[in-house]
Amino acid sequence: MNPSRPLPARFELPAPVGEFLGRLPAWPGSALFVVALNLALARQLPGELGQALRDRRLRIQVRDARLSFDFAWTGSSFAPRAAADAPDLTISAGAGDFLALARREQDPDTLFFSRRLAMEGDTELGLRVKNALDAMELPVFDPRQFRPPSPRAVLARLGRSFGSR
């Protein structure tokens, strides 16, 4: 990640996609989101940060997707929570900016100062979260790993499995 690199053109989900996603119920999305958080972060979460997060209501808001994920740290894992009127900390950005953060293509400070990433509520807690995430050795998220194999790859795999009999 190069913080001096200029920001790329902003990617935003098309409005009709955001309208559709915004109509989905929030609970299943939060439940799926915490599964990913637990797989990626729970074992590596520093004890000091875990104590600061314990039972605090957090929200990740994806502006252009019109989605919010509400959750809390229970002391051993993240757990989904029903939407709160005023979570302790809300971090919001567009889908493209969250993806750029996960892929380590942009740093949060650059996005924050360009007003593409926002924190509301307990900003001291938000800074502790940001600093802890910066210090952690996390794998770079690559959405291509979820792409289905090409028909050619499927046929080649089938050919290898039948050929080995």
C-alpha positions in Angstrom: 0.0 0.0 0.0 1.4 3.3 -1.0 -0.3 6.2 0.9 1.2 8.8 -1.4 -0.4 7.2 -4.4 -3.3 9.3 -5.8 -6.8 7.9 -5.2 -8.2 5.8 -8.0 -11.4 6.8 -9.7 -14.3 6.1 -7.4 -16.2 2.9 -8.0 -19.8 3.0 -6.9 -22.4 0.4 -7.2 -25.1 1.3 -9.7 -28.1 2.9 -8.0 -30.6 0.1 -9.0 -28.2 -2.4 -7.3 -28.1 -0.3 -4.2 -31.9 0.1 -4.2 -32.3 -3.7 -4.4 -29.7 -4.5 -1.7 -31.2 -1.8 0.6 -34.5 -3.7 0.6 -32.9 -6.9 1.9 -33.4 -7.7 5.6 -30.4 -6.7 7.7 -30.0 -9.7 10.0 -28.8 -12.3 7.5 -26.3 -9.9 6.1 -24.9 -9.1 9.6 -24.8 -12.8 10.4 -22.8 -13.6 7.2 -20.5 -10.6 7.8 -19.6 -11.8 11.3 -18.7 -15.2 9.9 -16.2 -13.6 7.7 -14.9 -11.4 10.5 -14.5 -14.4 12.8 -12.6 -16.3 10.1 -10.3 -13.4 9.3 -9.8 -11.6 12.6 -11.1 -13.3 15.7 -8.0 -15.4 16.5 -5.6 -12.5 15.8 -7.5 -9.7 17.7 -5.1 -8.3 20.3 -6.4 -8.8 23.9 -6.3 -5.1 24.6 -8.5 -4.3 21.6 -10.8 -7.1 22.5 -11.3 -5.6 26.0 -12.1 -2.2 24.4 -14.5 -3.7 22.0 -16.3 -6.0 24.4 -20.1 -5.5 24.2 -19.7 -2.4 22.1 -22.2 -2.1 19.3 -20.5 -1.6 15.9 -21.8 -0.9 12.5 -20.2 -1.1 9.1 -22.2 0.9 6.6 -21.7 0.4 2.8 -23.2 3.6 1.5 -23.7 2.8 -2.2 -25.0 -0.7 -1.4 -27.4 0.7 1.2 -26.3 -2.1 3.5 -25.4 -2.0 7.2 -23.9 -4.7 9.3 -24.4 -4.5 13.0 -22.3 -6.6 15.3 -20.4 -6.8 18.6 -17.3 -8.5 20.1 -18.4 -11.0 22.8 -15.0 -11.6 24.2 -14.3 -14.6 22.1 -15.9 -13.9 18.7 -17.9 -11.4 16.8 -21.7 -11.8 16.9 -24.5 -10.2 14.9 -26.7 -7.7 16.6 -30.1 -6.2 15.8 -29.7 -2.7 14.3 -29.3 -0.2 17.1 -30.5 3.4 17.0 -27.1 4.7 17.9 -24.2 2.2 17.7 -21.1 3.0 19.6 -19.1 3.2 16.4 -20.1 3.4 12.7 -17.6 3.1 9.9 -19.0 4.0 6.5 -17.7 4.0 3.0 -18.6 2.9 -0.5 -18.2 -0.8 -1.6 -15.3 0.1 -3.8 -13.4 1.8 -1.0 -14.0 -1.1 1.4 -12.7 -3.4 -1.2 -9.6 -1.2 -1.8 -9.0 -1.3 2.0 -9.3 -5.1 2.1 -7.0 -5.5 -0.8 -4.5 -3.0 0.8 -4.7 -0.8 -2.3 -5.6 2.2 -0.2 -4.9 3.2 3.4 -7.7 4.3 5.7 -6.1 7.7 6.4 -6.1 8.7 2.7 -9.7 7.6 2.3 -10.7 9.4 5.6 -9.1 12.7 4.6 -10.7 12.6 1.2 -14.0 12.0 2.9 -14.6 8.6 1.3 -14.4 6.9 4.7 -16.2 8.2 7.8 -16.3 7.3 11.5 -19.2 8.4 13.7 -19.6 7.8 17.4 -16.7 6.8 19.6 -13.9 7.9 17.3 -11.2 7.0 19.9 -12.4 3.4 19.6 -12.4 3.7 15.8 -8.7 4.9 15.9 -7.8 1.9 18.1 -9.5 -0.5 15.7 -7.7 1.1 12.7 -4.3 1.1 14.4 -4.7 -2.6 15.5 -5.8 -3.6 12.0 -2.8 -1.7 10.5 -0.5 -3.6 12.8 -1.9 -7.1 12.0 -0.6 -9.3 9.3 -3.8 -10.1 7.4 -4.0 -11.8 4.1 -4.9 -9.5 1.2 -8.5 -10.1 0.2 -8.8 -11.2 -3.5 -12.3 -11.6 -4.7 -11.1 -13.6 -7.6 -10.7 -16.6 -5.3 -14.5 -16.8 -5.2 -14.9 -16.9 -9.0 -16.3 -20.1 -10.3 -13.9 -22.2 -12.5 -14.1 -21.8 -16.2 -15.8 -24.6 -18.2 -12.4 -25.6 -19.6 -11.0 -26.0 -16.1 -13.9 -28.1 -15.0 -13.6 -30.4 -18.1 -9.8 -30.7 -17.5 -10.4 -31.7 -13.9 -13.0 -34.2 -15.0 -10.6 -35.6 -17.6 -7.9 -36.0 -15.0 -10.2 -37.8 -12.5 -11.5 -40.2 -15.2 -8.0 -40.7 -16.7 -6.6 -41.8 -13.3 -8.9 -44.9 -13.1 
